Amino acid sequence: MEKMNENKRNKKNLVALLVLCVSIVALTASLTYAYFVSQVAVNEQEKVTITSGTLALTFRDNDDTVENIEATWGFGDTIEKELIIENTGTRDTYAKISWENLINTYLAESLTYTLKVKPEGTAEYTPVKTTKKNVPRSDNPAIESLTEGLLIEAGKTNSYMLTIKLEDLEEVDQTQDINAKFVTKFTIEETAKPAEVLLVNELLRKTNPIEVTEYTSGDKGEMYTFDHDATEQTEALTDYRFIGNVPNNYIYFNDEMWRIVGVFPNEDENGHIENRVKIMREDSIGDLMWDDRASHYDDKLLTWKDGYLHNLLNFGDYYMRSGDYFTTGLSVKAKSMIKKSKFYLGGYDNFSGGKGSIDYIEKTMKNFYPFERSKEILAYYGRPFNVLQDVGLIYPTDYYYTYDYGVNDECFGKWLDCDNPSTSWIYNGENQWTIAQFGVYDFGEDVVAAMIVSDKGGMAADYEIKKHKIRPTVYLNNDIKILEGDGSQDNPYTIR
């Protein structure tokens, strides 16, 4: 504790010194503690001749000055550099930008950097993947990669905005940064086309470590790791899910926006189990019945496997891109990206003393997961336990796990008392069908209803002939590769 308090005092002293430093510099440039030296300027242009043609690389300071910059900065301050890359060659090429003659004596995590691109003909910058998050440290002049695999189309000019930030590190003594130095210039070179990255591997690479079990303000918008005990239909397993309301799970699929639910061990039609990416459509395809047969008081109603929605999504107009779904159904290309996968058909039963029954007050998402993968309830009704299909719907727990790890303890803990549902990215203010069934005893009849994500935010059940929103859900092939994007809303994953 004493060490922590000492760090806080040092941090306060450092802030004071840096603020004082800025004031002094205004009087005399000779008194500087920490500085950034720009060795590139507005009119400085370097042409690099390469085998495929000529790349003209131009750097321009955002303040349009031609003088080198020597200045101090405080915690949270940023420096921006605009890098303009023009491909004057005759074919598309890929470029690598490096820090050259880099000296960085700040603490390892004190300087972070981000890069954004504004391709020719576009109005806004979008994020670019960089080699690292932090500016590399180097006591002596060095060359380090800044970013690689930048596509520069023939005859086009791209503008890149590099932002470097001096971080205010919590509970870290940054006294060393008072006298630290950061000096750099930049170089460019042509590189081979970058190796294509598998979507599932990239998502897993960016996943939070398993020990990260708290959703905080520092959330980076990537997946979290969840362990599950064995159920009646699955072994003990680990899956990975996007939670909260602002994850980087946007993906362009079927010429429209979808969202990545997560990565799940899933069984295919050959019994092979491997991690697969599960996605759901961002917007609903309409208000539809879960099933359209007979009366909801008919205990002969069949399950999802033979119902209306299953047929529509897997064999009918939506799957065939015909009829009402001529423009919104699955394209040939989209269907080639889908892996036929096992969906579990379990749910809840509120019969008093019935098979699989559970007291109403115990119906929380923490114990719902095994019921989705149960056999007992379904056997009681004489219905199949699972189905192999191309297209399905989400599970109730797909929704409720978005509240876990402290996103919203009330919503995660109780399936009805969800007062702030907007903290989930799946919630959209509308009733949405799920694939889970719900057995009820109503007016002396055994009735099979299905579960919905309520427009109020909780979980509910409704009769199969009612109409609610449909957001198709699929598992992707594991050979799907990323063409570009980082999953953010402004830069969704594009795949092939």
N, C-alpha and C positions, 0 to 999 in steps of 0.2 A: 504493500500500500504506500509506504514511504517513497519507494522508487517511482510509483505512478504519480504521486504528488510532485515529485522532483521534475518528472517529465513535463507535467503541466506548467510548472513555473518556468522551465526552460523554453517551452513553446511560447508562452506569453512574452518572455524577454526577446525571443527571436522575432516575433511579430513586431514588437516595438522597434527593434533595430532596423528591420526592413522598411518600416514606415518612415523612420527617421532618415534612413538612407535615401529614400526617394526625395525627401525635402532637401537634403544636402546637395544632391546631384543638381538640383535646380540652381544652386548657387555656384557650385564648382564641380566639374566633371572628374576631378582627381580623386574624390572620395567615393569609392564604390566598393561594396562588399560582395555582391553577386551580380553577374551580368550575362547578357546574351550578346554575342557578336555575330552579326550577319555578314557573311562574306560573299553574298550574292545581291544583286540590285536590279533596278528596273531595266536598265539598258544593257545588262550583261547577258549575252547569248552565246551559247556554245553549240556548234553543230558536230554531231558524231556520225561518221561514215560507217555504215555497216553493210553486210553482204546483200541485204534485201533492198537497200535504198538509203535514204537519209532521214534521220530523225532530228528535228530541230527542237532543242530543249531550252525553254525560256523560264526564268524565275522572276517573279515580280513581287516586291514587298507590297502589302496591302495598303500602306500609307503613301505609296507612290514616291518615295524618296530614293535618291541614288547614293546616299551616304550609308556607310556601315552603321549599324546600330550598337550603341554601348549604353546599357541602362540597367537599373535595378528593378526588381519586381517583388511583389508580396504574395503571400499564400492565396491561391485561387486565381491569380493573374494568368492570362494566356498570351501567347504570341502566335500570330497567324502569318503564314507564308503562302502565297499563291504560286503554284507551279503549273506552267503551261507546256503541254507536250503536243507537238504537231508531227503527224506522220506525212512526210512529203513523198513517201515511196508509192509503189504501185500495188502493194498487197497489204492486207491486214498483218499486224505484227504484235508481239508481246514485249513489254518493257519491264525492267527492274530499276527501281530507284534506291540508291544507297546513301547513307550518311558518309561523307568523305572528310578526312582530317578531323574526325570527331574527337573532341575532348569533353567529357562529362564527368565531373567529380561530385555531383550531387549524390545523395543517398539513392540506393537502387530503385526505390519506388517513388521518389520525389517528383520526377519528371515523367508525365504520361503524354502520349500523343495519339491523335486520331487523324484520319485522312478521308476526305470526301471528294467525289468527282462530279463535275458538271459537263457531260458530253456536249459536243457542238450541236446546237439546235434545241437544247433543253434549257429550262429556266431555273431549276433548282439543283442543289448539291445532294447527293445520296452517299451513304457510307461505303467505304472501300475496306476490304480486309487488309490488315497490316501484319508484318512479320511478328511483331511483339506489341504489348500494351505500353511498356515503359521504354523510354529512350535508353539505349545500351550505355553502360558505364565504361569509361576508358580514361585512364590517367595520361596516356600518350596518344598522339594522333592515330586514328584507326579508321578502317572502312567496315561498316556494318549495314546489313540489309534493312531497308525501311519498309518496302513492300515489293512483291513480285507478281508476275503474271497479269500485268495491266494490259488489257486489250486496247490497242490504238488502231482504229480502222483506217484504211488507205485514204489519204487526202483529207483526213479529219483532224481537228484540234480539240483536245480535251483540257479542261481547266481543273486543277486539283487544289484543294485548300487543306494545308497542313496546319493543325492546331496543336501547340505544345503548352502544357499546363503545369504550373508549380503547385503540387498537391499539398494540402494541409492534412498531414497524416495524424489521425487520432492516437493519442497516447504514445507518440514517438518523439524522442528528443531530436529535433532537426537543427541543433546548433551548428553541426558540420556544414549545413547548407549556407550559412552566412558568408563563408569565404569560398564557396564552390564556384566552379567555372563551367560554362557550357559554350562551346564554339563548334561550328560545323559549316560545311558546304555540301553540295549534293552532286551526284553523278547519275547518269542513266546509261543503260546498256540493253541491247536486245537479248531476249531469252527465248527458249523454245516454248511451245504451247504448254501451259501447265498441265500436269497430270489431273485427269478428272477425278473428282472426289465422290465417293458413294455417300448418298444422303444419310443413310442410317449411321455410317461411321462418323460423319461430321457432327451429327446431332449428339451422338454418344461422347464424342471428344469434348464437346462444349458443356456437357452435363455437369451440374454441381456434384462434388464428391459426396459419398454416402453419409459422411458425418455432418453435412450441412442439412439441418432439419428445421431451420427457422427462416421464415420469409421476412426479410427486413427491407429497409429503405435502400440498402445497397444491392438489392436484387439485380442480377444482370440479365434477366429475361430469358434464361435458358431452362432446361428440364431439371427436375429434382428426382432423386432416387427413392424408390419405395420397395420395401421387402414385404412379402405376403406369406402367411402360413399355407400349408397344403389344404386343398378343399376336396370335395367329393369328385371333382373332375380334373383338378390340376395338382401338380406337385408344388412344393414350396418354390417360390420364384421371386425374381426381382424385375420390376418394370420402371419406366422413366416417363414422367408426366410434366406437361406445362401447367403451371398453376398461377393464381392471381389474375389480374385483369389486363396486364400489359405485357404479355410474353412475346418473344420473337418467334412466333410459330405460324407466320403467314407463308403460304405456298401457292404458286400458280399452277393449277391443274385443270384439265378439261376446258381450257380457255376462260377460266374464271377463278375467283379467289376462294381458296379453301384454308382450313386451319389444321395444324398438326396437333392431334390429341397427345401423342407421345410415342414411345417405342416399347413394344410388348412382345414377350415370348409367345409365339402363336403357331398353331399346328396347321399344316396345309393338307390337301387331299391325299397326300402320300404318307401322312403321319409324321412328316419331318417338322421338328420344332426349331425355330430360330427367331431372333429379334426382328420384328418388322415395324415399319412406320405406319401408324394409323392416322388417317386424316378425315375431317368432316367438312362438308360444304359450309362456307361462311353464311350464305343466305338460304332460306327455305325454298323448296321447289313448289310450295303451295300448302293449302289446308286439305288434308286427306284423312280418310278413315284408316285405322290400323287393320281392320278387317271389315268386309261389307256383307257378310252372310247372316241371314236369319235375324233373330232377336238376341239382344244381350242377355235374355233370360233362358236361352237354349244351352243346356249343359253339354250339347254335342258339338259346340263350336270347336273347331280345330285350332292348332297352335300357329305360331308365326310361320312355320315352314310351309304351310298350305294356304296361307292367308293372302289377302289382297295386296298389302304392301310388299311382301316378299316377292310376289310374282311381278308386280310392277317394276320393282327395282332390279330384279335379276333376270327377267325374261320378257317383260312387257315393254311398253312404249318408252319408259325412261331408259331402260337398258339398250333398246334398239334405236334410240334417238328418232322417234317417230311420233305421230299424233300430236298431242298437246305438248310434247317434249321434243319437238323437231329441232329447236335451237338450244334447249337446256339439258337434253339427255346426254348420255355418255358418248363421246366421239370414239371412233375406231382406235385412235392413238391412246386415248385415256384408258380404254378397256385393255389395251396391251400392257399397261403399266400396273394393272391390278393383280393381286395374288389371291386366288380363291382360298378362303381362310375359315377357320372354325369360330363361330359365334355361339356363346352360351345363352341358353334360353330360360334360366332360372329366375325366380322372383320371390315375392312374399305371399303369405296366406294369412288371412285374419280370421279363419274359422276358429271358434273356441274349442281348443283341444284337437283340432285337425292336424293332419300331417304337416310338419314343418311350421306349425303355428308358433307365434312368438308374441309375448305381451306387447301391446301397442307402445308402451312407454320405452321399451327397449329398442325400438326401431331407429337406430342411429346408423350413420354411414360407416362407423367403425365395425359394425357387425353385419352390414349389408353385403359386403364383398363376397363372403362365402355362399350366401343365398343365391347370388347371381349364377354361381357355378355349382349349385346343388343338384341332386337327383331326386331326393325324397319327395319334395313338393310336386315335381313333374310326374313322378311315378304314381302318386296319389290320383292325379288327373288322367293318367294314361297318355301322357304327351312326351315327345322326344326331348332329350336333354340338351341337344346342341344341333347346329346345322352348318354345313359347309356351303359357303356362298361367296359371291363377289361383292355384293352391296348389302349393308345392314344399317343399323342405327346405333347410337351410343348406348352404353350402359348407364344406369343411374349413378354409379360410382365414378364414371368418367367426369360427370358434372361435379359431384360432391368432393372428389379429391382436389379439385381446383381451389378449395377453401382450406386445405390442410396446411400444416407447418406454420400455423399462426396467421394465415391470410384472413380467416374469419372463423374463429372458434365456435361461435354460435351456430353458424350455417353448417359447419362440418359436424358438429356434435348432435344436432337435432334436425330431423328431416323436414319438419314443418316450420320451426321457428327461425326463419332466415330473414332478418329485418333489413339487411344490406346486401342484397344479391348482386349488386353491380360490381362487387369485388371479384366476381368470376368472369372470365372471358367467354364462357359458354352461355351465360345468361343474356337474354336479349329482350326481356319483357313480354315474351309470348309463350303460350303453351306449346311444348315440343314433345312429340312422342319419343319414347325410348324403346328398346327391344325387349325389356323385361316384362314378364307377366305378373298378374296380381290376382290371387284367388280370393273371392269374397262369398259370403253367405247372405243373400239378399231375397227377401220375400219368400223364404223357403226353398230357394233354388241355388244350386251350385253355379256360380258365374265366374267366367274368366275374363277379367279386364286386363288392361295394360297400363304401364306406369308412364307418367309424363313429368317433365320439368315444368313446374307451374309458372304462370306469368307473374305470380307473387314471389317466386324465388325458391319455394320449397318443393318437395316431391309430393306427388299426388297420383291417384289412379283414376282412370275413366273407362267407360265402356268402349269396346273396340269399334263400334259403329259411329262414334263421335269423330269430328274432324279437328285435327290439330296440325301444327307446323311439322314439316318433314325436312330434316337435314341429312342427306345420304352420307354414309360413312363407309370407308374402304380401307383395306390394308394394301400397301404398295409392294411391288416386287423388290427384292433386295439388291437388284442390279441397277436401280434408279440412281442416276448421277446428277450432281449439281452443275448447272451451267453458270449461274451467277446468283447473287443475292446473299443476304445474311439473315433472312427470316423476319426482319422488321417490317412494319406496315408500309414504310416508304420504299423498302428494298426487299420484296418477298423472294423466297427461293424460286428459281425457275429450274426445271428439271427435264431430263430426257431419259 
